[in-house]
């Protein structure tokens, strides 16, 4: 990951070459989702081929530090969720830095969720069975959207699945002090992310950027948290799980031993395949308790 945010559009030019396409297991359609400020987000609807009719839904927010477009592994894992669960997946798009800083991306994710609820019947989605998920910044968006929905007394997801989440701008944990040169992501890049993400004046509650700073997590949905062992974000995920437990919110926590941030990129590995199967088992338990 470069440290200069102005290099990311160049990286994204290459990532744009990867498309989310249909295969023998899932059907992929493009959907255009309007935002509150009049923009249009090109997103994907992923549907299992062998299961038709009304299905539960996962709203998937990809990671990448609010700087990178979705990668091939993001698409593949989203398709696995749709196929294995089975369910429909809305693979959300959102606007990126450096042009768009907080709160644009989380607002886009929030507008996407509201669009899914509003169009659930036409999409063949059971609006009472929706889970939000994401990795890294996508997990940050999942937590923020859940809080925004709760604060605005709107239909909440019944579950949130957070994979190596970014949760605390203060960077005060032991893992943040320890992992300053780990692969893919480290404390140095994490500091760069927060500096750029919050460069503009913050006019909305800071918890929508830094969920750990929420005074209370009351109303947060049932949660699954997965963290990497060698990741500066490790302790944030653990502490968030403990906060949920303290507020009597059901949470399942799992540490991926021997991994660093972004291990989902190795989506063809046995390790990631096993992790996806474990996540799917949790998803199924939430959809059909």
C-alpha positions in Angstrom: 0.0 0.0 0.0 1.5 3.4 -1.0 1.6 6.1 1.7 0.8 8.9 -0.8 -3.0 8.9 -1.2 -2.7 10.5 -4.7 -1.2 7.3 -6.0 -4.3 5.3 -5.3 -6.3 6.4 -8.4 -3.4 4.9 -10.4 -3.8 1.6 -8.6 -7.6 1.8 -9.1 -7.2 2.1 -12.8 -5.8 -1.5 -12.7 -8.4 -2.8 -10.2 -11.1 -1.5 -12.5 -10.2 -4.2 -15.0 -11.6 -6.8 -12.6 -15.3 -7.2 -13.1 -17.8 -9.1 -11.0 -19.3 -11.5 -13.6 -21.8 -14.4 -13.6 -20.6 -18.0 -13.5 -22.1 -21.5 -13.2 -23.0 -20.9 -9.6 -24.3 -17.3 -9.4 -25.9 -14.7 -11.6 -24.6 -11.1 -11.4 -26.6 -8.1 -12.4 -25.6 -4.4 -12.4 -27.8 -2.1 -10.3 -27.6 1.7 -10.1 -28.2 3.0 -6.6 -29.1 6.8 -6.1 -27.6 8.7 -3.2 -29.1 11.4 -1.1 -26.9 14.0 -2.8 -27.9 13.0 -6.3 -24.9 10.7 -7.3 -25.4 7.2 -8.7 -23.5 4.2 -7.4 -22.9 1.3 -9.8 -23.3 -1.8 -7.7 -23.9 -5.5 -8.2 -26.8 -7.9 -7.3 -25.4 -11.4 -6.9 -28.0 -14.2 -6.9 -27.5 -18.0 -6.6 -28.6 -19.8 -9.8 -30.2 -22.8 -8.0 -32.3 -20.8 -5.6 -35.0 -18.5 -6.9 -37.8 -16.5 -5.3 -37.5 -14.4 -2.2 -34.2 -14.9 -0.2 -32.3 -13.3 2.7 -29.7 -10.7 1.8 -26.2 -9.7 2.6 -25.1 -6.1 1.9 -21.4 -6.4 1.3 -19.1 -3.3 1.7 -15.6 -4.0 0.4 -12.4 -3.0 2.1 -9.5 -1.0 0.8 -9.1 1.9 3.3 -11.8 3.9 1.5 -9.0 4.4 -1.0 -9.2 1.3 -3.2 -11.8 -0.2 -5.5 -13.0 -3.8 -4.8 -10.5 -6.6 -5.7 -11.1 -9.9 -7.4 -11.1 -11.6 -4.0 -13.9 -9.4 -2.8 -16.1 -10.4 -5.7 -15.2 -14.1 -5.3 -16.0 -14.2 -1.5 -19.3 -12.3 -2.1 -20.2 -14.9 -4.7 -19.3 -17.7 -2.2 -21.7 -16.2 0.4 -24.5 -16.1 -2.2 -23.9 -19.7 -3.3 -23.2 -21.3 0.1 -25.8 -19.6 2.3 -27.9 -19.3 -0.1 -28.9 -15.6 -0.2 -28.7 -12.6 -2.4 -25.8 -10.2 -2.1 -25.8 -6.5 -2.8 -22.2 -5.7 -3.5 -22.1 -2.0 -2.7 -20.0 0.7 -4.4 -19.1 3.9 -2.6 -17.0 7.0 -3.5 -13.3 7.0 -2.6 -10.6 9.2 -1.3 -8.7 11.4 -2.0 -11.6 13.1 -3.8 -14.3 12.1 -1.3 -13.6 12.1 2.4 -15.6 11.3 5.5 -18.6 11.1 5.7 -19.2 10.6 1.9 -18.3 6.8 1.8 -20.4 5.9 4.9 -23.3 8.0 3.6 -23.1 6.1 0.3 -23.2 2.8 2.3 -26.1 4.0 4.3 -28.0 5.1 1.2 -27.3 1.7 -0.3 -28.9 -0.1 2.7 -32.0 2.1 2.6 -32.3 1.5 -1.2 -32.2 -2.3 -0.5 -35.0 -1.9 2.1 -37.1 0.3 -0.2 -36.7 -2.1 -3.2 -36.7 -5.4 -1.3 -39.9 -6.7 -2.9 -38.8 -6.0 -6.5 -35.4 -7.5 -5.8 -36.8 -10.7 -4.3 -35.2 -9.9 -0.9 -36.7 -10.6 2.5 -36.2 -7.2 4.2 -36.5 -8.8 7.6 -33.4 -11.0 6.9 -30.6 -8.7 6.0 -27.0 -8.8 7.3 -24.3 -6.2 6.7 -20.7 -7.3 6.2 -17.3 -6.0 5.1 -13.6 -6.3 5.6 -11.3 -3.6 7.0 -12.9 -0.3 5.9 -15.9 -2.3 4.7 -16.3 -3.5 8.3 -16.0 0.1 9.5 -18.9 0.9 7.1 -20.9 -2.0 8.4 -20.6 -0.8 12.0 -21.3 2.9 11.0 -24.4 2.0 8.9 -25.8 -0.1 11.8 -25.3 2.9 14.2 -26.8 5.4 11.7 -29.9 3.2 11.2 -30.3 2.8 14.9 -30.0 6.5 15.6 -32.6 7.3 12.8 -35.0 4.6 14.0 -34.9 2.7 10.7 -35.0 -1.0 9.8 -31.8 -2.5 11.3 -29.9 -5.5 9.9 -30.3 -8.6 12.0 -26.6 -9.2 11.9 -23.2 -7.5 11.3 -20.1 -9.5 10.2 -16.9 -7.5 10.7 -13.7 -8.9 9.2 -10.5 -7.4 10.5 -12.4 -4.1 11.2 -11.1 -0.6 11.4 -12.8 0.8 14.5 -10.8 3.4 16.4 -9.1 6.6 15.2 -7.2 7.0 18.5 -4.8 4.2 17.7 -4.1 3.5 21.4 -4.0 -0.3 21.5 -1.0 -2.6 22.1 -1.3 -4.1 18.6 -1.2 -0.6 17.1 2.0 0.1 18.9 3.5 -3.3 18.0 2.7 -3.9 14.3 4.4 -1.0 12.6 5.9 -2.9 9.6 3.6 -5.8 8.9 2.5 -6.8 5.3 -0.4 -5.1 3.5 -1.4 -2.8 6.4 0.4 -1.5 9.5 0.2 1.3 12.0 2.0 3.7 9.8 -0.5 3.3 7.0 -3.3 3.3 9.5 -2.2 6.7 10.7 -2.1 7.9 7.1 -5.6 6.6 6.6 -7.1 8.5 9.6 -5.2 11.7 8.7 -6.7 11.7 5.2 -10.1 10.3 6.0 -10.8 13.0 8.6 -9.1 15.8 6.9 -12.3 17.7 6.4 -14.3 19.3 9.2 -16.4 16.6 10.9 -20.0 17.7 11.1 -21.6 14.4 12.0 -21.1 12.2 15.1 -17.5 10.9 15.2 -18.7 7.4 16.1 -19.8 7.0 12.4 -16.1 7.2 11.6 -14.7 5.7 14.8 -17.3 3.2 16.1 -15.2 2.4 19.2 -15.9 6.0 20.4 -19.7 5.4 20.7 -20.9 6.0 24.2 -23.2 3.0 23.9 -23.6 0.1 21.5 -27.2 -0.4 22.5 -29.3 -1.6 19.5 -26.3 -3.0 17.6 -27.2 -6.2 15.9 -25.9 -9.7 16.5 -22.3 -9.6 15.5 -19.5 -11.8 14.1 -15.9 -10.5 14.4 -12.8 -12.0 12.8 -9.3 -10.6 13.3 -5.8 -11.4 12.0 -3.2 -12.4 14.5 -0.4 -10.1 13.1 -2.4 -7.0 12.4 -2.3 -3.5 14.0 -6.1 -3.6 14.0 -6.2 -6.9 16.0 -6.9 -5.4 19.4 -9.6 -3.1 18.1 -11.7 -6.1 17.0 -11.1 -7.9 20.3 -12.1 -4.8 22.4 -15.2 -4.2 20.3 -16.3 -7.8 20.9 -15.8 -7.3 24.6 -17.9 -4.1 24.5 -20.7 -5.9 22.8 -20.6 -8.7 25.3 -20.7 -6.1 28.2 -23.8 -4.6 26.7 -25.4 -8.1 26.3 -25.3 -8.1 22.5 -24.7 -11.5 21.1 -21.2 -11.7 19.5 -19.0 -14.4 18.1 -15.3 -13.7 17.9 -12.5 -15.6 16.1 -8.8 -15.0 15.7 -7.1 -16.2 12.5 -3.8 -17.5 13.7 -0.7 -16.9 11.6 -2.3 -14.3 9.4 -1.8 -10.6 8.6 -4.3 -8.0 7.5 -6.0 -8.7 4.2 -5.7 -12.6 4.3 -8.9 -12.8 2.3 -6.9 -11.9 -0.8 -5.7 -15.6 -0.7 -9.3 -16.7 -1.4 -8.2 -19.9 -3.0 -6.4 -21.1 0.1 -7.7 -23.7 2.5 -7.4 -21.2 5.3 -9.8 -18.7 3.7 -12.1 -21.4 2.4 -12.5 -22.7 5.9 -13.0 -19.2 7.2 -15.8 -18.5 4.6 -17.5 -21.8 5.6 -17.4 -20.7 9.3 -18.9 -17.3 8.4 -21.6 -18.9 6.3 -22.5 -21.2 9.2 -22.9 -18.0 11.4 -24.9 -16.3 8.6 -27.3 -19.2 8.3 -27.7 -19.3 12.1 -28.7 -15.6 12.0 -31.1 -16.0 9.1 -32.7 -19.1 10.5 -32.1 -19.1 14.3 
